[in-house]
Amino acid sequence: MTGATGGVGSIAIAILAQMGYQNLTALVRKQNQVEIARRLGAGATLDANTLKNGKPMQHQTFDYVLDTVGGDVAASLLSMVKVSGAMSMCGNAGGNQLKTSVLPFILRGISLLGIDSITPPVEVQDAIWQKLATDWNVSEQLVVDEISLADTLSVVQKLKEGQHIGRTIVKVQ
Ligand SMILES: NC(=O)c1ccc[n+]([C@@H]2O[C@H](COP(=O)([O-])OP(=O)(O)OC[C@H]3O[C@@H](n4cnc5c(N)ncnc54)[C@H](OP(=O)(O)O)[C@@H]3O)[C@@H](O)[C@H]2O)c1
């Protein structure tokens, strides 16, 4: 799971852990994210700074990669997916480009899946919301804080500096 302590990543990893997946690895890039990722349900963490860029094939490490970061991070992890494994992509927090090669696809038979939360039919979205309210309810485990509109700029600044963790709700009143 990349971006594991971000908004999407933290929810995804907590849901997977709640579903019973045990061998979850969280990609983090700061020391203070390790403990958060473990609390969410990751059994292991991998430092994003140790990823190797530009290698078309690397040691087969992951059955499935859930990526929210894109860019070099996604390209590197794509080359670490095991034979017949898959990677899904939903975000571009680390860049829009995906510099890769055909090799992981034609030599390992892996699949690359796009995730778009906007266009699924309303029945599908409804079913997912129902799940999120019941079996996948992980709201107690998430890092969430609430701020006033006046505090927005300072939180946005933290976001830009990569110092922000989890979700912030802006109370408009
Ligand atoms: N496809 C869809 O339907 C859909 C729906 C929702 C969101 N998204 C997209 O999904 C992405 C994640 O959203 P979010 O709300 O979770 O964002 P977020 O809360 O800002 O989290 C982004 C995460 O990515 C990490 N990150 C950013 N750049 C990185 C890099 N170069 N290397 C390693 N880690 C990096 C951040 O780590 P730091 O904390 O260290 O910066 C953070 O953990 C965004 O691009 C968003 O637009 C897509």
The ligand as an SDF file (V2000), in Angstrom:
LIG
                    3D

 48 52  0  0  0  0  0  0  0  0999 V2000
   -9.1900    7.8020   -8.4040 N   0  0  0  0  0  0  0  0  0  0  0  0
  -10.0110    8.2480   -7.4830 C   0  0  0  0  0  0  0  0  0  0  0  0
  -11.2130    8.0510   -7.5500 O   0  0  0  0  0  0  0  0  0  0  0  0
   -9.4450    8.9730   -6.3090 C   0  0  0  0  0  0  0  0  0  0  0  0
  -10.2230    9.2000   -5.1720 C   0  0  0  0  0  0  0  0  0  0  0  0
   -9.6250    9.8640   -4.0920 C   0  0  0  0  0  0  0  0  0  0  0  0
   -8.3130   10.3060   -4.1670 C   0  0  0  0  0  0  0  0  0  0  0  0
   -7.6120   10.0750   -5.3170 N   0  0  0  0  0  0  0  0  0  0  0  0
   -6.2000   10.4760   -5.4210 C   0  0  0  0  0  0  0  0  0  0  0  0
   -5.4590    9.5990   -4.5980 O   0  0  0  0  0  0  0  0  0  0  0  0
   -4.2620   10.2590   -4.1670 C   0  0  0  0  0  0  0  0  0  0  0  0
   -4.1560   10.1560   -2.6470 C   0  0  0  0  0  0  0  0  0  0  0  0
   -5.1990   10.9370   -2.0580 O   0  0  0  0  0  0  0  0  0  0  0  0
   -5.1720   11.2300   -0.5050 P   0  0  0  0  0  0  0  0  0  0  0  0
   -6.3990   11.9680   -0.2200 O   0  0  0  0  0  0  0  0  0  0  0  0
   -4.8770    9.9750    0.2270 O   0  0  0  0  0  0  0  0  0  0  0  0
   -3.9090   12.2120   -0.3990 O   0  0  0  0  0  0  0  0  0  0  0  0
   -3.0430   12.5350    0.8870 P   0  0  0  0  0  0  0  0  0  0  0  0
   -3.8860   12.4260    2.1360 O   0  0  0  0  0  0  0  0  0  0  0  0
   -2.3380   13.8230    0.6010 O   0  0  0  0  0  0  0  0  0  0  0  0
   -1.9860   11.3440    0.9490 O   0  0  0  0  0  0  0  0  0  0  0  0
   -0.9990   11.2000   -0.0250 C   0  0  0  0  0  0  0  0  0  0  0  0
   -0.0070   10.1680    0.4740 C   0  0  0  0  0  0  0  0  0  0  0  0
    0.9590    9.9500   -0.5440 O   0  0  0  0  0  0  0  0  0  0  0  0
    2.2700   10.0950    0.0170 C   0  0  0  0  0  0  0  0  0  0  0  0
    3.1850   10.6030   -1.0010 N   0  0  0  0  0  0  0  0  0  0  0  0
    3.0560   11.7110   -1.7560 C   0  0  0  0  0  0  0  0  0  0  0  0
    4.0870   11.8400   -2.6060 N   0  0  0  0  0  0  0  0  0  0  0  0
    4.8890   10.7780   -2.3740 C   0  0  0  0  0  0  0  0  0  0  0  0
    6.1150   10.3480   -2.9240 C   0  0  0  0  0  0  0  0  0  0  0  0
    6.7350   11.0370   -3.8940 N   0  0  0  0  0  0  0  0  0  0  0  0
    6.6550    9.2060   -2.4620 N   0  0  0  0  0  0  0  0  0  0  0  0
    6.0540    8.4880   -1.4850 C   0  0  0  0  0  0  0  0  0  0  0  0
    4.8740    8.8540   -0.9070 N   0  0  0  0  0  0  0  0  0  0  0  0
    4.3180    9.9790   -1.3550 C   0  0  0  0  0  0  0  0  0  0  0  0
    2.0830   11.0860    1.1560 C   0  0  0  0  0  0  0  0  0  0  0  0
    3.1350   10.9470    2.0560 O   0  0  0  0  0  0  0  0  0  0  0  0
    3.5960   12.2170    2.9570 P   0  0  0  0  0  0  0  0  0  0  0  0
    2.5710   12.3040    4.0680 O   0  0  0  0  0  0  0  0  0  0  0  0
    4.9380   11.8030    3.4190 O   0  0  0  0  0  0  0  0  0  0  0  0
    3.5920   13.4250    2.0820 O   0  0  0  0  0  0  0  0  0  0  0  0
    0.7500   10.6100    1.7240 C   0  0  0  0  0  0  0  0  0  0  0  0
    0.9140    9.4980    2.5750 O   0  0  0  0  0  0  0  0  0  0  0  0
   -4.3670   11.7040   -4.6790 C   0  0  0  0  0  0  0  0  0  0  0  0
   -3.6030   11.8130   -5.8520 O   0  0  0  0  0  0  0  0  0  0  0  0
   -5.8570   11.8720   -4.9560 C   0  0  0  0  0  0  0  0  0  0  0  0
   -6.0820   12.8320   -5.9670 O   0  0  0  0  0  0  0  0  0  0  0  0
   -8.1640    9.4210   -6.3680 C   0  0  0  0  0  0  0  0  0  0  0  0
  1  2  1  0
  2  3  2  0
  2  4  1  0
  4  5  1  0
  4 48  2  0
  5  6  2  0
  6  7  1  0
  7  8  2  0
  8  9  1  0
  8 48  1  0
  9 10  1  0
  9 46  1  0
 10 11  1  0
 11 12  1  0
 11 44  1  0
 12 13  1  0
 13 14  1  0
 14 15  2  0
 14 16  1  0
 14 17  1  0
 17 18  1  0
 18 19  2  0
 18 20  1  0
 18 21  1  0
 21 22  1  0
 22 23  1  0
 23 24  1  0
 23 42  1  0
 24 25  1  0
 25 26  1  0
 25 36  1  0
 26 27  1  0
 26 35  1  0
 27 28  2  0
 28 29  1  0
 29 30  1  0
 29 35  2  0
 30 31  1  0
 30 32  2  0
 32 33  1  0
 33 34  2  0
 34 35  1  0
 36 37  1  0
 36 42  1  0
 37 38  1  0
 38 39  2  0
 38 40  1  0
 38 41  1  0
 42 43  1  0
 44 45  1  0
 44 46  1  0
 46 47  1  0
M  CHG  2   8   1  16  -1
M  END
$$$$
